């Protein structure tokens, strides 16, 4: 299954967002893979600060448990100063519905 969503970067934080992801924690990438996520990419539309994310999720996955995992919570806490977040610290992520696909 593919999932896509949009997030928003706070103005002036493109370089910092990229730097943090270039140095993403191995324990976080391991957690994402263990939960069934693969082929995860994030794209930036620089003028608006919109981040477009697309990923694949295995049929048997534990993605819904990620918000309760300490590593995920720590990452969100690390990122909340540079992007739009919810009151619980999670990024505001607006799900997108697929309307076209070319395989």
N, CA, C and O atoms as a printed pandas DataFrame, in Angstrom:
     atom_number atom_name residue_name chain_id  residue_number  x_coord  y_coord  z_coord
0              1         N          UNK        A               1    0.843   -1.176    0.000
1              2        CA          UNK        A               1    0.000    0.000    0.000
2              3         C          UNK        A               1    0.889    1.239    0.000
3              4         O          UNK        A               1    1.902    1.295    0.697
4              5         N          UNK        A               2    0.495    2.219   -0.784
5              6        CA          UNK        A               2    1.201    3.494   -0.770
6              7         C          UNK        A               2    0.376    4.503    0.011
7              8         O          UNK        A               2   -0.854    4.498   -0.041
8              9         N          UNK        A               3    1.068    5.358    0.726
9             10        CA          UNK        A               3    0.428    6.450    1.453
10            11         C          UNK        A               3    1.171    7.734    1.104
11            12         O          UNK        A               3    2.378    7.724    0.866
12            13         N          UNK        A               4    0.437    8.827    1.079
13            14        CA          UNK        A               4    1.042   10.131    0.812
14            15         C          UNK        A               4    0.383   11.159    1.715
15            16         O          UNK        A               4   -0.794   11.046    2.059
16            17         N          UNK        A               5    1.164   12.162    2.092
17            18        CA          UNK        A               5    0.631   13.227    2.928
18            19         C          UNK        A               5    1.470   14.486    2.743
19            20         O          UNK        A               5    2.586   14.447    2.225
20            21         N          UNK        A               6    0.895   15.605    3.185
21            22        CA          UNK        A               6    1.551   16.904    3.093
22            23         C          UNK        A               6    1.792   17.421    4.506
23            24         O          UNK        A               6    0.934   17.314    5.382
24            25         N          UNK        A               7    2.983   17.986    4.705
25            26        CA          UNK        A               7    3.338   18.656    5.953
26            27         C          UNK        A               7    3.821   20.054    5.574
27            28         O          UNK        A               7    3.907   20.379    4.390
28            29         N          UNK        A               8    4.134   20.874    6.558
29            30        CA          UNK        A               8    4.607   22.226    6.259
30            31         C          UNK        A               8    5.832   22.548    7.108
31            32         O          UNK        A               8    5.849   22.360    8.324
32            33         N          UNK        A               9    6.845   23.038    6.421
33            34        CA          UNK        A               9    8.088   23.471    7.043
34            35         C          UNK        A               9    7.962   24.945    7.413
35            36         O          UNK        A               9    7.430   25.733    6.631
36            37         N          UNK        A              10    8.438   25.322    8.581
37            38        CA          UNK        A              10    8.447   26.735    8.956
38            39         C          UNK        A              10    9.419   27.491    8.044
39            40         O          UNK        A              10   10.462   26.951    7.674
40            41         N          UNK        A              11    9.090   28.723    7.681
41            42        CA          UNK        A              11    9.948   29.495    6.771
42            43         C          UNK        A              11   11.396   29.566    7.249
43            44         O          UNK        A              11   11.674   29.721    8.438
44            45         N          UNK        A              12   12.305   29.447    6.290
45            46        CA          UNK        A              12   13.726   29.583    6.560
46            47         C          UNK        A              12   14.404   28.358    7.135
47            48         O          UNK        A              12   15.556   28.439    7.562
48            49         N          UNK        A              13   13.718   27.220    7.159
49            50        CA          UNK        A              13   14.273   26.025    7.786
50            51         C          UNK        A              13   14.609   24.894    6.818
51            52         O          UNK        A              13   14.839   23.763    7.246
52            53         N          UNK        A              14   14.638   25.185    5.525
53            54        CA          UNK        A              14   14.917   24.141    4.537
54            55         C          UNK        A              14   16.274   23.470    4.794
55            56         O          UNK        A              14   16.370   22.243    4.819
56            57         N          UNK        A              15   17.300   24.270    4.981
57            58        CA          UNK        A              15   18.640   23.708    5.198
58            59         C          UNK        A              15   18.680   22.831    6.457
59            60         O          UNK        A              15   19.242   21.736    6.441
60            61         N          UNK        A              16   18.085   23.320    7.533
61            62        CA          UNK        A              16   18.097   22.566    8.788
62            63         C          UNK        A              16   17.297   21.273    8.667
63            64         O          UNK        A              16   17.711   20.240    9.193
64            65         N          UNK        A              17   16.163   21.319    7.984
65            66        CA          UNK        A              17   15.354   20.113    7.780
66            67         C          UNK        A              17   16.171   19.066    7.025
67            68         O          UNK        A              17   16.195   17.893    7.398
68            69         N          UNK        A              18   16.834   19.504    5.965
69            70        CA          UNK        A              18   17.653   18.593    5.173
70            71         C          UNK        A              18   18.806   18.036    6.000
71            72         O          UNK        A              18   19.098   16.841    5.941
72            73         N          UNK        A              19   19.462   18.905    6.773
73            74        CA          UNK        A              19   20.584   18.455    7.600
74            75         C          UNK        A              19   20.144   17.381    8.592
75            76         O          UNK        A              19   20.813   16.360    8.749
76            77         N          UNK        A              20   19.025   17.618    9.253
77            78        CA          UNK        A              20   18.543   16.642   10.238
78            79         C          UNK        A              20   18.199   15.314    9.576
79            80         O          UNK        A              20   18.434   14.254   10.157
80            81         N          UNK        A              21   17.651   15.360    8.380
81            82        CA          UNK        A              21   17.327   14.108    7.705
82            83         C          UNK        A              21   18.568   13.437    7.113
83            84         O          UNK        A              21   18.619   12.212    7.002
84            85         N          UNK        A              22   19.561   14.232    6.736
85            86        CA          UNK        A              22   20.825   13.635    6.284
86            87         C          UNK        A              22   21.502   12.872    7.422
87            88         O          UNK        A              22   22.270   11.938    7.190
88            89         N          UNK        A              23   21.205   13.285    8.650
89            90        CA          UNK        A              23   21.786   12.656    9.835
90            91         C          UNK        A              23   20.733   11.877   10.626
91            92         O          UNK        A              23   20.835   11.762   11.847
92            93         N          UNK        A              24   19.729   11.346    9.937
93            94        CA          UNK        A              24   18.629   10.653   10.613
94            95         C          UNK        A              24   19.184    9.522   11.485
95            96         O          UNK        A              24   20.145    8.848   11.116
96            97         N          UNK        A              25   18.580    9.338   12.606
97            98        CA          UNK        A              25   19.053    8.362   13.582
98            99         C          UNK        A              25   18.850    6.938   13.061
99           100         O          UNK        A              25   17.770    6.617   12.565
100          101         N          UNK        A              26   19.852    6.092   13.164
101          102        CA          UNK        A              26   19.700    4.691   12.742
102          103         C          UNK        A              26   18.571    3.984   13.490
103          104         O          UNK        A              26   17.887    3.137   12.915
104          105         N          UNK        A              27   18.370    4.322   14.763
105          106        CA          UNK        A              27   17.294    3.674   15.511
106          107         C          UNK        A              27   15.912    4.078   14.978
107          108         O          UNK        A              27   14.956    3.312   15.093
108          109         N          UNK        A              28   15.809    5.277   14.397
109          110        CA          UNK        A              28   14.542    5.697   13.799
110          111         C          UNK        A              28   14.301    4.980   12.484
111          112         O          UNK        A              28   13.201    4.481   12.245
112          113         N          UNK        A              29   15.312    4.919   11.624
113          114        CA          UNK        A              29   15.116    4.201   10.354
114          115         C          UNK        A              29   14.828    2.725   10.619
115          116         O          UNK        A              29   14.023    2.115    9.916
116          117         N          UNK        A              30   15.473    2.154   11.618
117          118        CA          UNK        A              30   15.189    0.764   11.981
118          119         C          UNK        A              30   13.752    0.592   12.441
119          120         O          UNK        A              30   13.087   -0.369   12.056
120          121         N          UNK        A              31   13.268    1.519   13.265
121          122        CA          UNK        A              31   11.889    1.467   13.749
122          123         C          UNK        A              31   10.904    1.574   12.589
123          124         O          UNK        A              31    9.927    0.827   12.537
124          125         N          UNK        A              32   11.150    2.492   11.661
125          126        CA          UNK        A              32   10.248    2.658   10.515
126          127         C          UNK        A              32   10.202    1.375    9.685
127          128         O          UNK        A              32    9.128    0.924    9.285
128          129         N          UNK        A              33   11.361    0.801    9.432
129          130        CA          UNK        A              33   11.403   -0.459    8.659
130          131         C          UNK        A              33   10.699   -1.588    9.402
131          132         O          UNK        A              33    9.931   -2.343    8.805
132          133         N          UNK        A              34   10.959   -1.707   10.703
133          134        CA          UNK        A              34   10.322   -2.758   11.507
134          135         C          UNK        A              34    8.809   -2.618   11.533
135          136         O          UNK        A              34    8.093   -3.611   11.660
136          137         N          UNK        A              35    8.324   -1.396   11.413
137          138        CA          UNK        A              35    6.873   -1.185   11.447
138          139         C          UNK        A              35    6.219   -1.421   10.087
139          140         O          UNK        A              35    4.997   -1.346    9.963
140          141         N          UNK        A              36    7.037   -1.707    9.059
141          142        CA          UNK        A              36    6.488   -2.044    7.748
142          143         C          UNK        A              36    6.601   -0.956    6.703
143          144         O          UNK        A              36    5.992   -1.065    5.639
144          145         N          UNK        A              37    7.367    0.099    6.976
145          146        CA          UNK        A              37    7.520    1.202    6.031
146          147         C          UNK        A              37    8.739    0.970    5.148
147          148         O          UNK        A              37    9.799    0.557    5.620
148          149         N          UNK        A              38    8.566    1.243    3.856
149          150        CA          UNK        A              38    9.685    1.186    2.907
150          151         C          UNK        A              38    9.486    2.262    1.847
151          152         O          UNK        A              38    8.420    2.870    1.757
152          153         N          UNK        A              39   10.506    2.485    1.059
153          154        CA          UNK        A              39   10.438    3.463   -0.036
154          155         C          UNK        A              39    9.803    4.781    0.409
155          156         O          UNK        A              39    8.832    5.252   -0.183
156          157         N          UNK        A              40   10.364    5.354    1.446
157          158        CA          UNK        A              40    9.849    6.578    2.040
158          159         C          UNK        A              40   10.639    7.759    1.480
159          160         O          UNK        A              40   11.860    7.817    1.633
160          161         N          UNK        A              41    9.956    8.693    0.837
161          162        CA          UNK        A              41   10.583    9.890    0.289
162          163         C          UNK        A              41    9.794   11.118    0.720
163          164         O          UNK        A              41    8.573   11.074    0.870
164          165         N          UNK        A              42   10.527   12.222    0.916
165          166        CA          UNK        A              42    9.903   13.501    1.237
166          167         C          UNK        A              42   10.442   14.527    0.250
167          168         O          UNK        A              42   11.652   14.624    0.042
168          169         N          UNK        A              43    9.541   15.288   -0.355
169          170        CA          UNK        A              43    9.893   16.312   -1.333
170          171         C          UNK        A              43    9.473   17.667   -0.775
171          172         O          UNK        A              43    8.491   17.767   -0.040
172          173         N          UNK        A              44   10.223   18.707   -1.128
173          174        CA          UNK        A              44    9.923   20.061   -0.668
174          175         C          UNK        A              44    9.532   20.947   -1.831
175          176         O          UNK        A              44   10.207   20.961   -2.861
176          177         N          UNK        A              45    8.449   21.685   -1.674
177          178        CA          UNK        A              45    8.081   22.763   -2.588
178          179         C          UNK        A              45    8.550   24.028   -1.874
179          180         O          UNK        A              45    7.875   24.529   -0.974
180          181         N          UNK        A              46    9.700   24.533   -2.277
181          182        CA          UNK        A              46   10.411   25.557   -1.522
182          183         C          UNK        A              46    9.628   26.859   -1.351
183          184         O          UNK        A              46    9.704   27.474   -0.287
184          185         N          UNK        A              47    8.888   27.292   -2.356
185          186        CA          UNK        A              47    8.180   28.573   -2.253
186          187         C          UNK        A              47    7.115   28.575   -1.150
187          188         O          UNK        A              47    6.910   29.588   -0.481
188          189         N          UNK        A              48    6.446   27.443   -0.967
189          190        CA          UNK        A              48    5.373   27.376    0.027
190          191         C          UNK        A              48    5.800   26.722    1.329
191          192         O          UNK        A              48    5.118   26.863    2.344
192          193         N          UNK        A              49    6.924   26.006    1.314
193          194        CA          UNK        A              49    7.348   25.255    2.491
194          195         C          UNK        A              49    6.609   23.950    2.669
195          196         O          UNK        A              49    6.744   23.294    3.702
196          197         N          UNK        A              50    5.822   23.561    1.664
197          198        CA          UNK        A              50    5.090   22.302    1.769
198          199         C          UNK        A              50    6.018   21.119    1.538
199          200         O          UNK        A              50    6.834   21.112    0.616
200          201         N          UNK        A              51    5.870   20.129    2.394
201          202        CA          UNK        A              51    6.609   18.878    2.291
202          203         C          UNK        A              51    5.625   17.805    1.829
203          204         O          UNK        A              51    4.580   17.609    2.448
204          205         N          UNK        A              52    5.953   17.125    0.760
205          206        CA          UNK        A              52    5.121   16.051    0.233
206          207         C          UNK        A              52    5.829   14.734    0.527
207          208         O          UNK        A              52    6.953   14.518    0.076
208          209         N          UNK        A              53    5.185   13.865    1.271
209          210        CA          UNK        A              53    5.771   12.580    1.638
210          211         C          UNK        A              53    4.990   11.451    0.988
211          212         O          UNK        A              53    3.762   11.489    0.914
212          213         N          UNK        A              54    5.712   10.455    0.521
213          214        CA          UNK        A              54    5.097    9.251   -0.031
214          215         C          UNK        A              54    5.895    8.060    0.480
215          216         O          UNK        A              54    7.125    8.092    0.528
216          217         N          UNK        A              55    5.179    7.018    0.856
217          218        CA          UNK        A              55    5.835    5.826    1.381
218          219         C          UNK        A              55    5.002    4.602    1.070
219          220         O          UNK        A              55    3.817    4.692    0.748
220          221         N          UNK        A              56    5.641    3.472    1.174
221          222        CA          UNK        A              56    4.944    2.202    1.022
222          223         C          UNK        A              56    4.859    1.541    2.384
223          224         O          UNK        A              56    5.797    1.599    3.179
224          225         N          UNK        A              57    3.716    0.910    2.641
225          226        CA          UNK        A              57    3.475    0.239    3.910
226          227         C          UNK        A              57    3.091   -1.204    3.615
227          228         O          UNK        A              57    2.200   -1.468    2.808
228          229         N          UNK        A              58    3.765   -2.126    4.271
229          230        CA          UNK        A              58    3.451   -3.553    4.105
230          231         C          UNK        A              58    2.038   -3.829    4.599
231          232         O          UNK        A              58    1.520   -3.135    5.474
232          233         N          UNK        A              59    1.428   -4.856    4.022
233          234        CA          UNK        A              59    0.065   -5.205    4.464
234          235         C          UNK        A              59    0.025   -5.497    5.948
235          236         O          UNK        A              59   -0.870   -5.028    6.652
236          237         N          UNK        A              60    0.982   -6.267    6.429
237          238        CA          UNK        A              60    1.053   -6.505    7.868
238          239         C          UNK        A              60    2.043   -5.488    8.428
239          240         O          UNK        A              60    3.254   -5.630    8.263
240          241         N          UNK        A              61    1.521   -4.473    9.084
241          242        CA          UNK        A              61    2.364   -3.388    9.589
242          243         C          UNK        A              61    1.902   -2.965   10.979
243          244         O          UNK        A              61    0.815   -3.319   11.436
244          245         N          UNK        A              62    2.759   -2.202   11.625
245          246        CA          UNK        A              62    2.443   -1.681   12.958
246          247         C          UNK        A              62    2.560   -0.147   12.978
247          248         O          UNK        A              62    2.890    0.448   14.004
248          249         N          UNK        A              63    2.287    0.467   11.841
249          250        CA          UNK        A              63    2.410    1.917   11.694
250          251         C          UNK        A              63    1.538    2.671   12.706
251          252         O          UNK        A              63    1.946    3.718   13.210
252          253         N          UNK        A              64    0.369    2.161   12.999
253          254        CA          UNK        A              64   -0.526    2.859   13.924
254          255         C          UNK        A              64    0.034    2.949   15.339
255          256         O          UNK        A              64   -0.421    3.775   16.130
256          257         N          UNK        A              65    1.014    2.110   15.669
257          258        CA          UNK        A              65    1.630    2.145   16.997
258          259         C          UNK        A              65    2.788    3.141   17.087
259          260         O          UNK        A              65    3.264    3.428   18.185
260          261         N          UNK        A              66    3.250    3.676   15.945
261          262        CA          UNK        A              66    4.404    4.585   15.947
262          263         C          UNK        A              66    4.240    5.804   16.853
263          264         O          UNK        A              66    5.202    6.168   17.531
264          265         N          UNK        A              67    3.079    6.455   16.904
265          266        CA          UNK        A              67    2.958    7.645   17.758
266          267         C          UNK        A              67    3.233    7.387   19.241
267          268         O          UNK        A              67    3.543    8.320   19.982
268          269         N          UNK        A              68    3.123    6.140   19.675
269          270        CA          UNK        A              68    3.351    5.817   21.084
270          271         C          UNK        A              68    4.780    5.359   21.358
271          272         O          UNK        A              68    5.147    5.137   22.511
272          273         N          UNK        A              69    5.585    5.216   20.315
273          274        CA          UNK        A              69    6.948    4.704   20.496
274          275         C          UNK        A              69    7.884    5.833   20.949
275          276         O          UNK        A              69    7.847    6.924   20.381
276          277         N          UNK        A              70    8.722    5.583   21.962
277          278        CA          UNK        A              70    9.620    6.632   22.469
278          279         C          UNK        A              70   10.569    7.215   21.419
279          280         O          UNK        A              70   10.860    8.411   21.460
280          281         N          UNK        A              71   11.052    6.409   20.492
281          282        CA          UNK        A              71   11.953    6.927   19.453
282          283         C          UNK        A              71   11.212    7.907   18.553
283          284         O          UNK        A              71   11.744    8.959   18.199
284          285         N          UNK        A              72    9.988    7.562   18.185
285          286        CA          UNK        A              72    9.185    8.447   17.329
286          287         C          UNK        A              72    8.873    9.739   18.063
287          288         O          UNK        A              72    8.967   10.820   17.482
288          289         N          UNK        A              73    8.505    9.641   19.329
289          290        CA          UNK        A              73    8.193   10.837   20.127
290          291         C          UNK        A              73    9.425   11.742   20.242
291          292         O          UNK        A              73    9.316   12.966   20.171
292          293         N          UNK        A              74   10.591   11.125   20.419
293          294        CA          UNK        A              74   11.832   11.894   20.531
294          295         C          UNK        A              74   12.144   12.616   19.222
295          296         O          UNK        A              74   12.588   13.764   19.233
296          297         N          UNK        A              75   11.907   11.930   18.075
297          298        CA          UNK        A              75   12.138   12.554   16.767
298          299         C          UNK        A              75   11.191   13.739   16.568
299          300         O          UNK        A              75   11.611   14.809   16.128
300          301         N          UNK        A              76    9.919   13.542   16.894
301          302        CA          UNK        A              76    8.961   14.635   16.761
302          303         C          UNK        A              76    9.370   15.828   17.619
303          304         O          UNK        A              76    9.264   16.977   17.192
304          305         N          UNK        A              77    9.835   15.544   18.828
305          306        CA          UNK        A              77   10.280   16.619   19.707
306          307         C          UNK        A              77   11.474   17.350   19.100
307          308         O          UNK        A              77   11.577   18.571   19.214
308          309         N          UNK        A              78   12.362   16.620   18.466
309          310        CA          UNK        A              78   13.542   17.174   17.805
310          311         C          UNK        A              78   13.172   18.050   16.610
311          312         O          UNK        A              78   13.864   19.025   16.319
312          313         N          UNK        A              79   12.088   17.707   15.920
313          314        CA          UNK        A              79   11.696   18.398   14.689
314          315         C          UNK        A              79   10.682   19.521   14.891
315          316         O          UNK        A              79   10.490   20.335   13.988
316          317         N          UNK        A              80   10.035   19.585   16.044
317          318        CA          UNK        A              80    8.906   20.507   16.202
318          319         C          UNK        A              80    9.266   21.982   16.114
319          320         O          UNK        A              80    8.381   22.806   15.882
320          321         N          UNK        A              81   10.529   22.344   16.289
321          322        CA          UNK        A              81   10.890   23.753   16.202
322          323         C          UNK        A              81   11.017   24.250   14.763
323          324         O          UNK        A              81   11.108   25.457   14.538
324          325         N          UNK        A              82   11.023   23.342   13.787
325          326        CA          UNK        A              82   11.207   23.774   12.402
326          327         C          UNK        A              82   10.028   23.450   11.489
327          328         O          UNK        A              82   10.073   23.741   10.293
328          329         N          UNK        A              83    8.977   22.850   12.043
329          330        CA          UNK        A              83    7.824   22.536   11.204
330          331         C          UNK        A              83    6.519   22.689   11.966
331          332         O          UNK        A              83    6.497   22.749   13.195
332          333         N          UNK        A              84    5.443   22.751   11.214
333          334        CA          UNK        A              84    4.113   22.882   11.801
334          335         C          UNK        A              84    3.769   21.589   12.536
335          336         O          UNK        A              84    3.888   20.497   11.979
336          337         N          UNK        A              85    3.339   21.723   13.801
337          338        CA          UNK        A              85    3.040   20.538   14.607
338          339         C          UNK        A              85    1.682   20.653   15.294
339          340         O          UNK        A              85    1.116   21.736   15.439
340          341         N          UNK        A              86    1.195   19.507   15.702
341          342        CA          UNK        A              86   -0.031   19.405   16.492
342          343         C          UNK        A              86    0.311   19.646   17.966
343          344         O          UNK        A              86    1.486   19.654   18.332
344          345         N          UNK        A              87   -0.707   19.842   18.816
345          346        CA          UNK        A              87   -0.452   20.048   20.247
346          347         C          UNK        A              87    0.342   18.914   20.907
347          348         O          UNK        A              87    1.053   19.152   21.883
348          349         N          UNK        A              88    0.230   17.682   20.386
349          350        CA          UNK        A              88    0.973   16.565   20.977
350          351         C          UNK        A              88    2.413   16.465   20.457
351          352         O          UNK        A              88    3.141   15.543   20.825
352          353         N          UNK        A              89    2.828   17.418   19.598
353          354        CA          UNK        A              89    4.188   17.424   19.070
354          355         C          UNK        A              89    4.352   16.713   17.743
355          356         O          UNK        A              89    5.397   16.837   17.105
356          357         N          UNK        A              90    3.357   15.982   17.319
357          358        CA          UNK        A              90    3.428   15.293   16.029
358          359         C          UNK        A              90    3.313   16.311   14.894
359          360         O          UNK        A              90    2.670   17.348   15.057
360          361         N          UNK        A              91    3.930   16.022   13.751
361          362        CA          UNK        A              91    3.787   16.958   12.638
362          363         C          UNK        A              91    2.352   16.983   12.118
363          364         O          UNK        A              91    1.675   15.956   12.085
364          365         N          UNK        A              92    1.901   18.155   11.717
365          366        CA          UNK        A              92    0.613   18.231   11.037
366          367         C          UNK        A              92    0.814   17.541    9.699
367          368         O          UNK        A              92    1.603   17.996    8.871
368          369         N          UNK        A              93    0.104   16.449    9.489
369          370        CA          UNK        A              93    0.244   15.649    8.270
370          371         C          UNK        A              93   -1.147   15.452    7.674
371          372         O          UNK        A              93   -1.993   14.768    8.250
372          373         N          UNK        A              94   -1.364   16.054    6.530
373          374        CA          UNK        A              94   -2.670   15.977    5.868
374          375         C          UNK        A              94   -2.616   14.852    4.844
375          376         O          UNK        A              94   -1.861   14.939    3.875
376          377         N          UNK        A              95   -3.405   13.793    5.041
377          378        CA          UNK        A              95   -3.382   12.675    4.106
378          379         C          UNK        A              95   -3.862   13.091    2.723
379          380         O          UNK        A              95   -4.736   13.946    2.582
380          381         N          UNK        A              96   -3.281   12.477    1.718
381          382        CA          UNK        A              96   -3.668   12.716    0.331
382          383         C          UNK        A              96   -4.283   11.452   -0.248
383          384         O          UNK        A              96   -3.873   10.338    0.077
384          385         N          UNK        A              97   -5.262   11.642   -1.101
385          386        CA          UNK        A              97   -5.933   10.527   -1.764
386          387         C          UNK        A              97   -5.341   10.381   -3.153
387          388         O          UNK        A              97   -5.230   11.356   -3.897
388          389         N          UNK        A              98   -4.965    9.170   -3.496
389          390        CA          UNK        A              98   -4.413    8.918   -4.830
390          391         C          UNK        A              98   -5.512    9.056   -5.872
391          392         O          UNK        A              98   -6.580    8.460   -5.734
392          393         N          UNK        A              99   -5.254    9.838   -6.914
393          394        CA          UNK        A              99   -6.237   10.028   -7.977
394          395         C          UNK        A              99   -5.711    9.553   -9.335
395          396         O          UNK        A              99   -6.472    9.478  -10.299
396          397         N          UNK        A             100   -4.427    9.234   -9.415
397          398        CA          UNK        A             100   -3.847    8.704  -10.653
398          399         C          UNK        A             100   -2.586    7.926  -10.313
399          400         O          UNK        A             100   -1.835    8.277   -9.403
400          401         N          UNK        A             101   -2.381    6.863  -11.072
401          402        CA          UNK        A             101   -1.166    6.060  -10.894
402          403         C          UNK        A             101   -0.798    5.423  -12.222
403          404         O          UNK        A             101   -1.653    4.869  -12.912
404          405         N          UNK        A             102    0.455    5.503  -12.570
405          406        CA          UNK        A             102    0.978    4.862  -13.780
406          407         C          UNK        A             102    2.037    3.871  -13.333
407          408         O          UNK        A             102    3.092    4.266  -12.836
408          409         N          UNK        A             103    1.764    2.599  -13.506
409          410        CA          UNK        A             103    2.727    1.546  -13.156
410          411         C          UNK        A             103    3.471    1.082  -14.378
411          412         O          UNK        A             103    4.324    0.200  -14.284
